[in-house]
Amino acid sequence: MLRAFIFDLGNVLLPFSHDRMYAQVAALCRADPQTVRRAFAADDLATRFERGAIDEAEMQSELERRLASKFDRAALHRAIADIFNPDAEMLRLVDVLRRRGYRLVLLSNTNSIHVRWIASQYPVFEKFDACVFSHQARALKPEPGIYAEAIRHTHFAPGECFYTDDIEPYVVAGRTAGLDAEVFTSPGAFRGQLLRRGIDLAGE
């Protein structure tokens, strides 16, 4: 019997575009987006930032060095973070599950700039009983530790939790951790996954 749900954030509840981020940062320094993409990718700069291995100032300093530019902090943060478009249907389904009494946990590979922007723009985080962010947990999906942290926050056994994520290797890792997990493709498919588990959200 399912008692809790663990949701990915990006491209499940909040679709986003890395290409938009690269273009917005490029516009600040008169570079081309592919150059910006390579600057974030080199030596896993973006990944280290999501892991919490470097802070915002260190990330900006390294990005400035790689792009031979100086950025206004607020402008850079907006260029990095203003890349999301909420999925209204999925957020409504989250509300339905919450009203039905399920415990809800958010599990996301993300960074502090994105978290702060989302908190200021969209009513998402308050829908959840707990949020597990990679930069705070110092671990990234698909590493086992971050799933253990999310499961701990559900207050239930892994088999009593349903996990949805748009990235298949992350779903596989969730199953390895004992979660009932499926790849997210659309709100309709998500509804079908729940219906097959005896949870009918039709008409809500």
N, C-alpha and C positions, 0 to 999 in steps of 0.2 A: 504493500500500500504506500503510495506516495504521500509524503508529508511536507516536502520542501522542494523548492526549485532554485537552481543555480543558473543564472543568465550571464552570457557574454554581453559586452556592451557594444563595441564597434561592429557595424554591419548586421547586428541583430536588433538592438533597440535604437541605435543611432547610426544609420549609414553615413559613411565618410569617404573622403577622397584624398589620398596622399598626393595625387597629381595637383589638386587644388592648392595644397600646402606648398609644394615645390614652386608653383607659379607665383604664389603670393610672396614667398620669401625672395624669389628671383626679382620680383618687381621692386623690392626694397634696395637691392644692390646692383641692379642693372646686369644681372647674370642671366643665363638661360636656365630653364627649369631642370634640364638634365645635369647641369653642373651642380645645382643645388642638391639634386637627388644623390649624386655621387658623394657630395660633401657629408650628407647625413649617413650614407652607407659605409664610408671608409672607416676601417677599424671599429665597426659596429657602434658608431657614435650614438645613433638613435636607440639602439638596443641597450647600451650601457645607461642611457638616460632613463629608459623605461624600467630598468632593473634597480634604479636608485644608486648606481655605482658612482655617478657624478651628479652634481646639483645644477640648478638652472644657470648660475653664473659660469660654471665650468663649461657647460654645454654651449652657452653663447660665446664665450671666449674662443673655444675651439672652432666653432662655426665661423666666427669672424676671421680667424687665422686662415682657415681653408678657403674662404671666399674673398680674402683681402678686402674686407669691408668692416665698417663699424655700424652697429644697429642701435636704434633707440629701443630700449627694453620693451616698452609697452607695444610698440609697433611690431616688433619681432614676435612677441608672444601672441598677438592677435593673428598674425600671418600663419603661425604654426597651429593655432587652435580653432580658428573659424573655418572649420572644414566639415561640420556635422549637419545632418538633416534628420530630425526625429521621425521615426516610423510611428505614426499616430495609432495605427491598429495594434502594433505590438505593445505599445505603452498602455493602451486600453486593456489588453489581455492581462498584462501585469496587474493592473488595478482589480480586474475580476478575480484573479487568483488570490490577491491579498484579501479581498472581501470574503472570500471563501475560507479564509483562515490558514492558508499555507504560509510557511516561513519562506522568505525570499532573500537570496544572497546574490550579489553582483560580483562577478569574477572577471577582471580585465587586465590585459597587458596594456598599460598606459603610463603616462607621465604626469607630473604635478601641474604642468601648464594646461594640459587637456582637462584634468580634473577640475581645476579652478574655473576654467572657461565654461565647462558644462554646468557646474554648480551655479554659475551666475546667469546662465541663459535658459536652461531647461529644467523643468520639475521632474527629474529622474531619480536622483540618489535618495530622496526622501521616501520613495516608494518601497525601499528595501530595508530589511531588518539589519543587514550588514553589507558592507562593501569591502572587497578584497582587491586592492590595487597592487600591481607588480612593483611599482617604485617604493611602496611602503613595505611590502612583504619581502623585498629583496630576492625575489624569485620570479621566473617567467613561465607561463605555459609553453611547452608541455612538461615542465619539471614537476616531479611528484610533490615537492613541498608545498607548492601553491595550491594544489588540489586538497591536500591535507588541511591547509588553513581554511579554505572555503567550506569543507565538510565540517570542520570544527564549529564554524559559525552557524551551520544549519541546526545544530543540536540534535541531529538524528543520525542513524546509521547510513552509510553510503548508499545502500540499496533502497533506502526510502527517499532518495533525492533524484530528481530529474535534472539533467544538465543539457543545455542547448548552446551550440557554438557554430559559427559558420565555417570554421577551419577544421577539416576532417582529422588531421593528426592530433589536434587538441581534444577532440571528441574521443578518439581512440585512447589517449592518455587518461581521460576521465573514466572511461570504462575500466581501464587497468586499475584505477583507484577504487573501483567498486561501484561507481555511479551508473545509474540508468541514463544513457546519453544518446543523443541523436544530432546529426548535422542539421543546422538551420538553413533553410532555403527561402521560406516565405511564411507570412502569418498563417496562410491557409494550410500549408504543410505542417506547421507547428500545431494547429488545431487538430489535424488528423492524427498526429503522433500522440496527443493527449487522449483523443477519443479512443484509440486502440488500447489505452491504459485505463479506460473506464471513466475518463474525465470529459464531460460534454460541456463545451462552452457556447454552444449554439444558442442564439437568442439573447445573449448578454451584451 
